[in-house]
């Protein structure tokens, strides 16, 4: 999801991108020479598919949204604090954004993230702690400003 959402700018489209990416990978898994590189290979496929969907979507985007007044607004969209956190995560450098999202939003352990990204566990741990520290600093600054 971390790769697709920032590109296509829509959660549901990103889900479709992920599904399509897995199908592409399944059909061409024989082209993967080194199985230990599956994570980075899958990320490249997903990024490419997200770019394709984003180009396609730019042409066909005309959605009308209607809101049912009987449904409370908090059930329609996430709370402001959540949106603020997502905006801050998107401000992180790409390498930190990837590991923070994989760990805290997708629930992957550090070892799995290392496998997915093709990075050493120590590097993932360092990027994760730096990303979290950066997010805390930004959140603290915003609390004093607000």
DSSP file (Angstrom, degrees, kcal/mol; ACC not computed):
  #  RESIDUE AA STRUCTURE BP1 BP2  ACC     N-H-->O    O-->H-N    N-H-->O    O-->H-N    TCO  KAPPA ALPHA  PHI   PSI    X-CA   Y-CA   Z-CA
    1    1 A X     >        0   0    0      0, 0.0     4,-2.7     0, 0.0     5,-0.3   0.000 360.0 360.0 360.0 -37.5    0.0    0.0    0.0
    2    2 A X  H  >  +     0   0    0      1,-0.2     4,-0.6     2,-0.2    97,-0.0   0.823 360.0  43.1 -57.8 -32.3    2.8    2.4    0.9
    3    3 A X  H  > S+     0   0    0      2,-0.1     4,-0.5     1,-0.1    -1,-0.2   0.887 119.1  40.8 -80.6 -40.0    4.0    2.4   -2.7
    4    4 A X  H >> S+     0   0    0      2,-0.1     4,-2.8     1,-0.1     3,-0.6   0.892 103.6  61.3 -82.3 -41.7    0.6    2.7   -4.4
    5    5 A X  H 3X S+     0   0    0     -4,-2.7     4,-2.6     1,-0.3     5,-0.3   0.912 103.3  49.1 -59.2 -48.0   -1.4    5.2   -2.3
    6    6 A X  H 3< S+     0   0    0     -4,-0.6    -1,-0.3    -5,-0.3    -2,-0.1   0.810 116.9  44.3 -62.6 -25.1    0.9    8.2   -2.8
    7    7 A X  H << S+     0   0    0     -3,-0.6    -2,-0.2    -4,-0.5    -1,-0.2   0.930 124.3  29.6 -83.2 -48.5    0.9    7.6   -6.5
    8    8 A X  H  < S-     0   0    0     -4,-2.8    -3,-0.2     2,-0.1    -2,-0.2   0.655  91.2-144.2 -89.7 -15.4   -2.8    6.9   -7.2
    9    9 A X     <  +     0   0    0     -4,-2.6     2,-0.3    -5,-0.4    -3,-0.1   0.756  68.4  92.2  61.7  27.9   -4.0    9.1   -4.3
   10   10 A X     >  -     0   0    0     -5,-0.3     4,-2.2    -6,-0.2     5,-0.1  -0.932  66.2-146.9-155.0 127.5   -6.9    6.8   -3.5
   11   11 A X  H  > S+     0   0    0     -2,-0.3     4,-1.9     1,-0.2     5,-0.1   0.906 100.5  47.2 -62.3 -45.0   -7.1    3.9   -1.1
   12   12 A X  H  > S+     0   0    0      1,-0.2     4,-1.8     2,-0.2    -1,-0.2   0.884 112.4  48.9 -69.1 -38.6   -9.5    1.7   -3.2
   13   13 A X  H  > S+     0   0    0      1,-0.2     4,-2.4     2,-0.2    -1,-0.2   0.889 108.8  55.0 -65.0 -38.0   -7.5    2.2   -6.4
   14   14 A X  H  X S+     0   0    0     -4,-2.2     4,-2.5     1,-0.2    -2,-0.2   0.883 104.5  53.6 -62.8 -38.0   -4.4    1.3   -4.4
   15   15 A X  H  X S+     0   0    0     -4,-1.9     4,-2.3     2,-0.2    -1,-0.2   0.916 109.4  48.3 -61.2 -41.9   -6.0   -1.9   -3.4
   16   16 A X  H  X S+     0   0    0     -4,-1.8     4,-2.8     1,-0.2    -2,-0.2   0.896 109.7  52.9 -63.6 -40.1   -6.7   -2.7   -7.0
   17   17 A X  H  X S+     0   0    0     -4,-2.4     4,-2.6     2,-0.2    -2,-0.2   0.920 108.8  49.5 -61.4 -44.2   -3.1   -1.9   -7.9
   18   18 A X  H  X S+     0   0    0     -4,-2.5     4,-2.2     2,-0.2    -2,-0.2   0.928 112.1  47.6 -61.2 -45.5   -1.9   -4.3   -5.3
   19   19 A X  H  X S+     0   0    0     -4,-2.3     4,-1.8     1,-0.2    -2,-0.2   0.931 113.5  47.1 -62.7 -45.6   -4.1   -7.0   -6.6
   20   20 A X  H  X S+     0   0    0     -4,-2.8     4,-2.5     1,-0.2    -1,-0.2   0.887 109.9  54.8 -62.1 -38.6   -3.1   -6.4  -10.2
   21   21 A X  H  X S+     0   0    0     -4,-2.6     4,-2.8     1,-0.2    -1,-0.2   0.898 106.2  50.6 -63.5 -40.9    0.6   -6.4   -9.1
   22   22 A X  H  X S+     0   0    0     -4,-2.2     4,-2.6     2,-0.2    -1,-0.2   0.882 110.2  50.3 -65.0 -36.4    0.3   -9.7   -7.5
   23   23 A X  H  X S+     0   0    0     -4,-1.8     4,-2.3     2,-0.2    -2,-0.2   0.920 111.2  48.3 -66.7 -42.2   -1.3  -11.2  -10.6
   24   24 A X  H  X S+     0   0    0     -4,-2.5     4,-1.6     1,-0.2    -2,-0.2   0.931 113.6  47.6 -61.1 -45.5    1.5   -9.7  -12.8
   25   25 A X  H  < S+     0   0    0     -4,-2.8     4,-0.4     1,-0.2    -2,-0.2   0.906 110.0  52.5 -63.3 -41.7    4.1  -11.1  -10.4
   26   26 A X  H >< S+     0   0    0     -4,-2.6     3,-0.8     1,-0.2    -1,-0.2   0.915 110.6  47.5 -60.7 -43.1    2.4  -14.5  -10.4
   27   27 A X  H 3< S+     0   0    0     -4,-2.3    -1,-0.2     1,-0.2     3,-0.2   0.795 122.5  34.0 -70.0 -27.1    2.4  -14.7  -14.2
   28   28 A X  T >< S+     0   0    0     -4,-1.6     3,-1.9    -5,-0.2     4,-0.4   0.124  76.0 118.1-117.2  22.7    6.1  -13.7  -14.4
   29   29 A X  G X   +     0   0    0     -3,-0.8     3,-1.3    -4,-0.4    -1,-0.1   0.779  69.8  67.4 -60.9 -25.8    7.6  -15.3  -11.3
   30   30 A X  G 3  S+     0   0    0      1,-0.3    -1,-0.3    -3,-0.2    -2,-0.1   0.749  90.8  63.1 -65.6 -22.0    9.8  -17.4  -13.6
   31   31 A X  G <  S+     0   0    0     -3,-1.9     2,-0.7     2,-0.0    -1,-0.3   0.674  80.7  94.9 -76.3 -16.2   11.6  -14.2  -14.6
   32   32 A X    <   -     0   0    0     -3,-1.3     3,-0.1    -4,-0.4     6,-0.1  -0.675  52.6-178.1 -79.4 114.4   12.8  -13.7  -11.0
   33   33 A X        +     0   0    0     -2,-0.7     2,-0.6     1,-0.2    -1,-0.2   0.861  70.0  45.0 -82.9 -37.3   16.3  -15.2  -10.8
   34   34 A X    >   -     0   0    0      1,-0.1     3,-2.1     3,-0.0    -1,-0.2  -0.915  65.7-161.7-115.5 107.8   17.0  -14.6   -7.1
   35   35 A X  G >  S+     0   0    0     -2,-0.6     3,-1.4     1,-0.3     4,-0.2   0.742  88.4  66.9 -60.1 -25.4   14.2  -15.5   -4.8
   36   36 A X  G 3  S+     0   0    0      1,-0.3     3,-0.3     2,-0.1    -1,-0.3   0.642  94.7  59.7 -71.4 -11.9   15.7  -13.4   -2.0
   37   37 A X  G <> S+     0   0    0     -3,-2.1     4,-2.2     1,-0.2    -1,-0.3   0.168  70.4 111.1 -98.7  16.3   15.0  -10.3   -4.1
   38   38 A X  H <> S+     0   0    0     -3,-1.4     4,-3.0     1,-0.2     5,-0.2   0.907  72.6  54.6 -58.4 -44.6   11.2  -10.9   -4.2
   39   39 A X  H  > S+     0   0    0     76,-0.5     4,-2.4    -3,-0.3    -1,-0.2   0.957 112.5  39.6 -57.2 -57.4   10.4   -7.9   -2.0
   40   40 A X  H  > S+     0   0    0     75,-0.3     4,-2.2     1,-0.2    -1,-0.2   0.883 116.1  52.9 -61.2 -36.8   12.2   -5.3   -4.1
   41   41 A X  H  X S+     0   0    0     -4,-2.2     4,-2.1     1,-0.2    -1,-0.2   0.924 110.2  47.7 -61.8 -44.9   11.0   -6.9   -7.3
   42   42 A X  H  X S+     0   0    0     -4,-3.0     4,-2.6     1,-0.2    -2,-0.2   0.881 109.4  53.6 -65.1 -38.9    7.4   -6.8   -6.1
   43   43 A X  H  X S+     0   0    0     -4,-2.4     4,-2.8    73,-0.3    -1,-0.2   0.902 108.3  50.1 -62.3 -40.8    7.8   -3.2   -5.1
   44   44 A X  H  X S+     0   0    0     -4,-2.2     4,-2.5     2,-0.2    -2,-0.2   0.922 111.2  48.3 -64.0 -43.1    9.0   -2.3   -8.6
   45   45 A X  H  X S+     0   0    0     -4,-2.1     4,-2.5     2,-0.2    -2,-0.2   0.932 113.4  47.8 -61.2 -45.1    6.0   -4.1  -10.2
   46   46 A X  H  X S+     0   0    0     -4,-2.6     4,-2.7     2,-0.2    -2,-0.2   0.914 111.5  49.3 -63.8 -44.1    3.6   -2.3   -7.8
   47   47 A X  H  X S+     0   0    0     -4,-2.8     4,-2.3     2,-0.2    -1,-0.2   0.923 112.6  48.1 -61.0 -44.3    5.2    1.1   -8.5
   48   48 A X  H  X S+     0   0    0     -4,-2.5     4,-2.0     1,-0.2    -2,-0.2   0.914 113.2  47.2 -63.2 -43.2    5.0    0.5  -12.2
   49   49 A X  H  X S+     0   0    0     -4,-2.5     4,-2.6     2,-0.2    -2,-0.2   0.879 110.6  52.6 -66.8 -38.0    1.3   -0.6  -12.0
   50   50 A X  H  X S+     0   0    0     -4,-2.7     4,-2.6     2,-0.2    -2,-0.2   0.903 108.8  49.9 -64.1 -41.0    0.4    2.3   -9.8
   51   51 A X  H  X S+     0   0    0     -4,-2.3     4,-2.3     2,-0.2    -2,-0.2   0.910 110.8  50.1 -63.3 -41.2    1.9    4.8  -12.3
   52   52 A X  H  X S+     0   0    0     -4,-2.0     4,-2.2     1,-0.2    -2,-0.2   0.934 112.7  46.2 -62.5 -45.5    0.0    3.1  -15.1
   53   53 A X  H  X S+     0   0    0     -4,-2.6     4,-2.9     1,-0.2    -2,-0.2   0.886 110.3  53.7 -64.6 -38.9   -3.3    3.3  -13.1
   54   54 A X  H  X S+     0   0    0     -4,-2.6     4,-2.1     2,-0.2    -1,-0.2   0.911 110.0  47.0 -64.0 -42.0   -2.6    7.0  -12.2
   55   55 A X  H  X S+     0   0    0     -4,-2.3     4,-0.9     2,-0.2    -1,-0.2   0.930 115.3  46.1 -63.4 -44.3   -2.1    7.9  -15.9
   56   56 A X  H  X S+     0   0    0     -4,-2.2     4,-1.2     1,-0.2     3,-0.5   0.898 112.7  50.6 -64.0 -41.1   -5.3    6.0  -16.8
   57   57 A X  H  X S+     0   0    0     -4,-2.9     4,-1.1     1,-0.2    -1,-0.2   0.848  99.1  64.2 -68.7 -35.8   -7.2    7.6  -13.9
   58   58 A X  H  < S+     0   0    0     -4,-2.1     3,-0.2     1,-0.2    -1,-0.2   0.855 106.3  46.0 -56.0 -34.9   -6.2   11.1  -14.8
   59   59 A X  H  < S+     0   0    0     -4,-0.9    -1,-0.2    -3,-0.5    -2,-0.2   0.856 120.8  35.2 -76.4 -36.3   -8.1   10.8  -18.0
   60   60 A X  H  < S+     0   0    0     -4,-1.2     2,-0.9    -3,-0.0    -2,-0.2   0.258  79.4 127.9-107.5  13.2  -11.3    9.2  -16.6
   61   61 A X     <  +     0   0    0     -4,-1.1     2,-0.1    -3,-0.2    -4,-0.0  -0.600  18.3 127.0 -80.5 106.5  -11.6   10.9  -13.2
   62   62 A X        +     0   0    0     -2,-0.9     2,-0.4     2,-0.0    -1,-0.1  -0.558  27.5 162.5-153.6  84.3  -15.1   12.4  -12.8
   63   63 A X        -     0   0    0     -2,-0.1     2,-0.5     2,-0.0    -2,-0.0  -0.884  25.6-153.0-111.0 135.1  -16.7   11.2   -9.6
   64   64 A X        -     0   0    0     -2,-0.4     2,-0.5     2,-0.0    -2,-0.0  -0.932  13.2-156.0-106.3 126.1  -19.6   12.8   -7.9
   65   65 A X        -     0   0    0     -2,-0.5     2,-0.4     2,-0.0    -2,-0.0  -0.871   8.8-171.8-105.7 130.6  -19.8   12.3   -4.1
   66   66 A X        -     0   0    0     -2,-0.5     2,-0.5     2,-0.0    -2,-0.0  -0.953   9.8-150.2-118.9 143.2  -23.0   12.5   -2.2
   67   67 A X        -     0   0    0     -2,-0.4     2,-0.6     3,-0.0     6,-0.0  -0.939  13.3-132.9-115.9 131.4  -23.3   12.4    1.5
   68   68 A X    >   -     0   0    0     -2,-0.5     3,-1.8     1,-0.1    -2,-0.0  -0.728  12.2-149.8 -80.4 117.3  -26.2   11.0    3.4
   69   69 A X  T 3  S+     0   0    0     -2,-0.6    -1,-0.1     1,-0.3     4,-0.1   0.712  93.5  64.6 -64.4 -17.9  -27.1   13.6    6.1
   70   70 A X  T 3  S+     0   0    0      2,-0.1     2,-0.5    -3,-0.0    -1,-0.3   0.689  88.3  80.1 -76.7 -17.2  -28.4   10.8    8.4
   71   71 A X  S <  S-     0   0    0     -3,-1.8     5,-0.1     1,-0.0     0, 0.0  -0.797  91.1-115.5 -93.6 125.8  -24.9    9.3    8.7
   72   72 A X    >>  -     0   0    0     -2,-0.5     3,-1.2     1,-0.1     4,-0.6  -0.274  21.1-124.5 -58.5 144.5  -22.6   11.1   11.1
   73   73 A X  H >> S+     0   0    0      1,-0.3     4,-1.8     2,-0.2     3,-1.0   0.812 105.4  65.3 -63.4 -31.8  -19.6   12.8    9.5
   74   74 A X  H 34 S+     0   0    0      1,-0.3    -1,-0.3     2,-0.2     5,-0.1   0.768  99.6  53.1 -65.9 -22.0  -17.0   10.9   11.6
   75   75 A X  H <4 S+     0   0    0     -3,-1.2    -1,-0.3     1,-0.1    -2,-0.2   0.701 107.7  52.3 -82.2 -17.8  -18.1    7.6   10.1
   76   76 A X  H << S+     0   0    0     -3,-1.0     2,-0.3    -4,-0.6    -2,-0.2   0.895 120.6  17.9 -82.7 -43.0  -17.6    9.0    6.6
   77   77 A X  S  < S-     0   0    0     -4,-1.8    -1,-0.2     1,-0.0     3,-0.1  -0.928  87.7 -97.8-131.6 154.4  -14.0   10.3    7.0
   78   78 A X        -     0   0    0     -2,-0.3    -3,-0.1     1,-0.1     5,-0.1  -0.246  53.1 -86.1 -67.2 157.8  -11.2    9.6    9.5
   79   79 A X     >  -     0   0    0      1,-0.1     4,-2.0    -5,-0.1     3,-0.5  -0.187  38.9-109.3 -60.6 157.5  -10.7   12.0   12.4
   80   80 A X  H  > S+     0   0    0      1,-0.2     4,-2.7     2,-0.2     5,-0.2   0.842 117.6  58.3 -58.5 -36.4   -8.5   15.1   11.8
   81   81 A X  H  > S+     0   0    0      2,-0.2     4,-2.2     1,-0.2    -1,-0.2   0.894 106.6  48.7 -62.8 -39.7   -5.7   13.7   14.0
   82   82 A X  H  > S+     0   0    0     -3,-0.5     4,-2.5     2,-0.2    -1,-0.2   0.930 111.8  48.4 -64.3 -46.4   -5.5   10.6   11.7
   83   83 A X  H  X S+     0   0    0     -4,-2.0     4,-2.5     1,-0.2    -2,-0.2   0.897 110.4  52.5 -61.3 -39.7   -5.4   12.8    8.6
   84   84 A X  H  X S+     0   0    0     -4,-2.7     4,-2.3     2,-0.2    -1,-0.2   0.921 109.6  48.6 -61.8 -44.4   -2.7   14.9   10.2
   85   85 A X  H  X S+     0   0    0     -4,-2.2     4,-2.6     2,-0.2    -2,-0.2   0.908 110.7  50.3 -63.7 -42.3   -0.6   11.8   11.0
   86   86 A X  H  X S+     0   0    0     -4,-2.5     4,-2.3     2,-0.2    -1,-0.2   0.913 109.8  51.0 -62.4 -42.6   -1.0   10.5    7.4
   87   87 A X  H  X S+     0   0    0     -4,-2.5     4,-0.8     1,-0.2    -1,-0.2   0.910 111.8  47.8 -60.4 -41.6    0.1   13.9    6.0
   88   88 A X  H >X S+     0   0    0     -4,-2.3     3,-0.8     1,-0.2     4,-0.7   0.902 109.1  52.6 -67.5 -40.2    3.1   13.8    8.3
   89   89 A X  H >< S+     0   0    0     -4,-2.6     3,-1.1     1,-0.3    -1,-0.2   0.904 106.4  54.4 -60.5 -39.8    4.0   10.3    7.3
   90   90 A X  H 3< S+     0   0    0     -4,-2.3    -1,-0.3     1,-0.2    -2,-0.2   0.707 102.3  58.9 -68.2 -18.3    3.8   11.4    3.6
   91   91 A X  H << S+     0   0    0     -3,-0.8    -1,-0.2    -4,-0.8    -2,-0.2   0.660  85.2 102.4 -81.1 -17.2    6.4   14.1    4.4
   92   92 A X  S << S-     0   0    0     -3,-1.1    39,-0.0    -4,-0.7    -3,-0.0  -0.244  90.6 -89.7 -62.7 153.1    8.9   11.6    5.6
   93   93 A X    >>  -     0   0    0      1,-0.1     4,-3.0     4,-0.1     3,-0.5  -0.333  46.1-106.4 -57.3 150.7   11.8   10.7    3.3
   94   94 A X  H 3> S+     0   0    0      1,-0.3     4,-2.3     2,-0.2     5,-0.2   0.848 118.0  51.2 -53.5 -43.1   10.8    7.8    1.1
   95   95 A X  H 3> S+     0   0    0      1,-0.2     4,-1.5     2,-0.2    -1,-0.3   0.883 115.6  41.7 -66.8 -37.3   13.0    5.2    2.9
   96   96 A X  H <> S+     0   0    0     -3,-0.5     4,-2.6     2,-0.2     5,-0.3   0.890 112.7  54.1 -74.3 -40.0   11.6    6.2    6.3
   97   97 A X  H  X S+     0   0    0     -4,-3.0     4,-2.3     1,-0.2     5,-0.2   0.902 107.9  51.9 -59.8 -41.3    8.0    6.5    5.0
   98   98 A X  H  X S+     0   0    0     -4,-2.3     4,-2.5    -5,-0.3    -1,-0.2   0.950 113.9  40.2 -61.7 -51.2    8.2    2.9    3.6
   99   99 A X  H  X S+     0   0    0     -4,-1.5     4,-2.1     2,-0.2     5,-0.2   0.878 115.1  51.6 -71.0 -36.3    9.4    1.3    6.8
  100  100 A X  H  X>S+     0   0    0     -4,-2.6     4,-2.9     2,-0.2     5,-0.6   0.927 114.2  44.1 -63.9 -43.9    7.1    3.3    9.1
  101  101 A X  I  X>S+     0   0    0     -4,-2.3     5,-2.3    -5,-0.3     4,-1.5   0.929 113.3  49.6 -67.9 -45.0    4.1    2.4    7.0
  102  102 A X  I  <5S+     0   0    0     -4,-2.5     6,-2.9    -5,-0.2    -1,-0.2   0.884 120.8  37.1 -60.7 -37.3    5.0   -1.3    6.6
  103  103 A X  I  <5S+     0   0    0     -4,-2.1     4,-0.4     4,-0.2    -2,-0.2   0.956 128.6  26.2 -81.0 -52.9    5.5   -1.5   10.4
  104  104 A X  I  <5S+     0   0    0     -4,-2.9    -3,-0.2    -5,-0.2    -2,-0.1   0.795 132.1  30.2 -89.4 -29.4    2.9    0.6   11.9
  105  105 A X  I  <<S+     0   0    0     -4,-1.5    -3,-0.2    -5,-0.6    -4,-0.1   0.821 130.7  32.6 -97.9 -36.8    0.1    0.7    9.3
  106  106 A X  S   <S-     0   0    0     -5,-2.3    -3,-0.2     2,-0.1    -4,-0.2   0.598 100.4-129.1 -96.5 -12.3    0.5   -2.7    7.7
  107  107 A X        +     0   0    0     -4,-0.4     2,-0.3    -6,-0.4    -4,-0.2   0.705  48.5 155.8  78.5  21.5    1.7   -4.5   10.9
  108  108 A X        -     0   0    0     -6,-2.9    -1,-0.2    -7,-0.2    -2,-0.1  -0.616  41.0-122.8 -82.2 139.3    4.9   -6.2    9.5
  109  109 A X     >  -     0   0    0     -2,-0.3     4,-2.2     1,-0.1     3,-0.3  -0.348  30.3-103.1 -73.0 163.7    7.7   -7.0   11.9
  110  110 A X  H  > S+     0   0    0      1,-0.2     4,-2.3     2,-0.2     5,-0.2   0.878 120.1  53.6 -57.1 -42.5   11.2   -5.6   11.3
  111  111 A X  H  > S+     0   0    0      1,-0.2     4,-1.8     2,-0.2    -1,-0.2   0.893 109.3  48.4 -61.2 -40.2   12.6   -8.9    9.9
  112  112 A X  H  > S+     0   0    0     -3,-0.3     4,-2.9     2,-0.2    -1,-0.2   0.886 109.4  52.8 -67.7 -38.1    9.8   -9.1    7.4
  113  113 A X  H  X S+     0   0    0     -4,-2.2     4,-2.8     1,-0.2     6,-0.3   0.904 106.7  53.5 -63.7 -39.6   10.3   -5.5    6.4
  114  114 A X  H  X>S+     0   0    0     -4,-2.3     4,-1.4     1,-0.2     5,-1.2   0.905 111.9  45.2 -60.0 -41.4   14.0   -6.2    5.8
  115  115 A X  H  <5S+     0   0    0     -4,-1.8   -76,-0.5     2,-0.2   -75,-0.3   0.925 113.8  48.7 -67.6 -45.0   13.0   -9.1    3.5
  116  116 A X  H  <5S+     0   0    0     -4,-2.9   -73,-0.3     1,-0.2    -2,-0.2   0.911 120.6  35.5 -61.5 -44.2   10.4   -7.1    1.7
  117  117 A X  H  <5S-     0   0    0     -4,-2.8    -1,-0.2    -5,-0.2    -2,-0.2   0.632 103.4-124.7 -88.7 -14.0   12.8   -4.1    1.1
  118  118 A X  T  <5 +     0   0    0     -4,-1.4     2,-0.3     1,-0.3    -3,-0.2   0.763  68.4 128.5  75.5  24.2   16.0   -6.1    0.6
  119  119 A X      < -     0   0    0     -5,-1.2    -1,-0.3    -6,-0.3    -2,-0.1  -0.772  66.9 -96.4-109.9 156.1   17.7   -4.1    3.4
  120  120 A X     >  -     0   0    0     -2,-0.3     4,-2.1     1,-0.1     3,-0.3  -0.364  34.0-116.9 -65.5 152.1   19.6   -5.4    6.4
  121  121 A X  H  > S+     0   0    0      1,-0.2     4,-2.8     2,-0.2     5,-0.2   0.886 115.3  55.8 -58.3 -40.7   17.5   -5.6    9.7
  122  122 A X  H  > S+     0   0    0      1,-0.2     4,-2.3     2,-0.2    -1,-0.2   0.888 107.4  48.8 -60.0 -40.0   19.8   -3.0   11.3
  123  123 A X  H  > S+     0   0    0     -3,-0.3     4,-2.7     2,-0.2     5,-0.2   0.916 111.6  48.8 -65.8 -43.9   19.1   -0.5    8.5
  124  124 A X  H  X S+     0   0    0     -4,-2.1     4,-2.6     2,-0.2    -2,-0.2   0.928 111.8  49.8 -61.4 -45.5   15.4   -1.1    8.8
  125  125 A X  H  X S+     0   0    0     -4,-2.8     4,-2.4     1,-0.2    -2,-0.2   0.912 112.5  47.1 -60.0 -43.9   15.6   -0.6   12.6
  126  126 A X  H  X S+     0   0    0     -4,-2.3     4,-2.4     2,-0.2    -2,-0.2   0.925 113.7  46.9 -65.3 -45.3   17.5    2.6   12.2
  127  127 A X  H  X S+     0   0    0     -4,-2.7     4,-2.3     1,-0.2    -2,-0.2   0.876 112.3  51.4 -65.1 -37.0   15.2    4.0    9.5
  128  128 A X  H  X S+     0   0    0     -4,-2.6     4,-2.4    -5,-0.2    -2,-0.2   0.933 111.8  45.2 -64.7 -47.3   12.2    3.1   11.6
  129  129 A X  H  X S+     0   0    0     -4,-2.4     4,-2.4     1,-0.2    -2,-0.2   0.889 113.9  49.6 -67.1 -37.6   13.5    4.8   14.7
  130  130 A X  H  X S+     0   0    0     -4,-2.4     4,-2.5     2,-0.2    -1,-0.2   0.910 111.4  49.3 -66.3 -40.7   14.5    7.9   12.8
  131  131 A X  H  X S+     0   0    0     -4,-2.3     4,-2.3    -5,-0.2    -2,-0.2   0.916 112.6  46.7 -63.9 -43.0   11.1    8.1   11.1
  132  132 A X  H  X S+     0   0    0     -4,-2.4     4,-2.6     2,-0.2    -2,-0.2   0.919 112.4  50.3 -65.9 -43.1    9.2    7.8   14.4
  133  133 A X  H  X S+     0   0    0     -4,-2.4     4,-2.3     1,-0.2    -2,-0.2   0.920 111.1  49.3 -59.7 -43.7   11.5   10.4   16.1
  134  134 A X  H  X S+     0   0    0     -4,-2.5     4,-2.4     1,-0.2    -1,-0.2   0.915 110.8  49.7 -63.2 -43.1   10.9   12.8   13.2
  135  135 A X  H  X S+     0   0    0     -4,-2.3     4,-2.7     1,-0.2    -2,-0.2   0.914 110.0  51.1 -62.1 -43.3    7.1   12.3   13.4
  136  136 A X  H  X S+     0   0    0     -4,-2.6     4,-2.6     1,-0.2    -1,-0.2   0.918 110.2  49.5 -59.8 -44.1    7.1   12.9   17.1
  137  137 A X  H  X S+     0   0    0     -4,-2.3     4,-2.3     1,-0.2    -2,-0.2   0.927 112.3  47.3 -61.9 -45.1    9.1   16.1   16.6
  138  138 A X  H  X S+     0   0    0     -4,-2.4     4,-2.2     1,-0.2    -1,-0.2   0.908 112.4  49.6 -63.3 -42.1    6.7   17.3   14.0
  139  139 A X  H  X S+     0   0    0     -4,-2.7     4,-1.8     2,-0.2    -1,-0.2   0.906 110.8  49.9 -64.4 -41.3    3.6   16.5   16.1
  140  140 A X  H  X S+     0   0    0     -4,-2.6     4,-1.6     1,-0.2    -2,-0.2   0.908 110.3  50.2 -63.6 -42.0    5.1   18.3   19.1
  141  141 A X  H  X S+     0   0    0     -4,-2.3     4,-1.6     1,-0.2    -1,-0.2   0.905 110.3  50.1 -62.4 -40.9    5.8   21.4   17.0
  142  142 A X  H  X S+     0   0    0     -4,-2.2     4,-2.6     1,-0.2    -1,-0.2   0.835 105.9  56.3 -68.7 -32.0    2.2   21.4   15.7
  143  143 A X  H  < S+     0   0    0     -4,-1.8    -1,-0.2     1,-0.2    -2,-0.2   0.879 109.7  45.7 -66.2 -37.1    0.7   21.1   19.2
  144  144 A X  H  < S+     0   0    0     -4,-1.6    -1,-0.2     1,-0.2    -2,-0.2   0.818 115.2  47.2 -74.3 -29.7    2.6   24.2   20.2
  145  145 A X  H  <        0   0    0     -4,-1.6    -2,-0.2     1,-0.2    -1,-0.2   0.889 360.0 360.0 -76.7 -40.5    1.5   26.0   17.1
  146  146 A X     <        0   0    0     -4,-2.6    -1,-0.2    -5,-0.1    -2,-0.2   0.478 360.0 360.0 -68.9 360.0   -2.2   25.0   17.2
